[in-house]
Amino acid sequence: MRKHCTFFLFTLFALATTHAQEVDTGTGFVGDGYYRVHNLATQRYVYVTDNKDYFDIAFDKEDFQAIQLWKDAEKAISDPASVIYITKIDNTTYDLMAQATGVHSLTGYYVNVSLKTDNTYEVSASKGSITKYLYDGKSGSAAQGYMGTSGKDISYRRWIVDKIETDHAINYVGIKPTIELNGVYYQPFYASFPFRAVSPDMHIYYISDAEGEYALLQEIEGDIPASTPVIIECASPNPTDNRIELLTSTTAKVKGNLLRGVYFCNGKRPERSKDAYKKFDPATMRVFTVANGKLVLSNQDESRLNNIKVTDFEELIVVDALCLYANTSYFPANASTPDVIELTDDPDAIGSVLAENRDKTEMGVYSISGTLLRQTNDVQGLPSGLYIVGGRKIAVK
């Protein structure tokens, strides 16, 4: 991490225009917790899309491409990049965390913030006689803006802070599934915050086992620990019907989870940060999708990947690659992993299928501890449990 990541998450606060009295300026900071932040002049929300930035006050150099500003509250609702945890340190300083990184962890110091009379905020930093304020540097009604430290209109450096509430009309977090099978909706998901599902008919899974062409979905009951890659099942395609509650403390990690996750897919960071995006490798990755009417993990569905094409002629940087989408989970593979792996939530089913397809040249039934129980692969009459049969693990009911 660069030491100059000082302003990486300074993007958190909102502005006063001549119409400020007519605009809802949010809850403001009401205690440590999760917030969204948008600019009062442009109504663009702050998104943390990488974990590296550069800022040098003395030499007036900056690189804020790790921060993106987008309009549309509906877009923010389902994007973990818009969720920022704010902790008050003293009357003027705060620690700001998002996407498993933060100001203090990156720089060793906290953010200076000032509250204005209209319940909006300014963020500034000083070195000697030089003071810089964060602005939305893009005027007009375009969907996307950009973060900067200069601007003629003081209103563009004011930021609205709004606390995330599970039952809020618009400032909640909801899952927006992108996969549908037989009227049920799914989303691979990865976020740095712990959470629990609160809407009905939501189920959250991890992959606990994989053998040959099959993998086992295991449901997680209760709270989901921070930074846990999962697959979320929903009954509706609408985020408002798929709400999750963000938690302030995390439980122990899920043991045996074979899934992995990525935080970022920022096409504006070509080659400047190894964490900005993860290129898809069909030899070592499988993504969650539907094929032949079944839930599968596959390396053959490019529609589940983000095709990043960026050319920066000034920097002579080019990116042209299929990448994993931000805040999604994936399955790591190796040379022996099939191109397509079928998913099931029935351990008996995966056990029986594996038994039917086991390598006949390997003989013997063993206990999980390695004790030889039978010279053949016959499991009939064995007590219920897990066994190693023909060199593979199966479940006997």
Helices and strands as residue ranges (DSSP letters): G 20-22, E 33-39, E 45-48, E 54-56, E 61-63, E 67-70, H 73-77, G 80-82, E 84-88, E 93-98, E 101-102, H 103-107, E 111-115, E 121-127, E 130-133, E 135-136, E 144-145, E 147-148, G 154-157, E 159-163, E 173-174, E 179-181, E 184-189, E 195-197, E 203-211, E 214-219, E 230-234, G 239-241, E 243-246, E 260-262, E 285-291, E 294-298, G 302-304, E 306-312, E 317-323, E 328-332, E 340-344, H 347-356, E 365-367, E 372-374, E 385-389, E 392-396
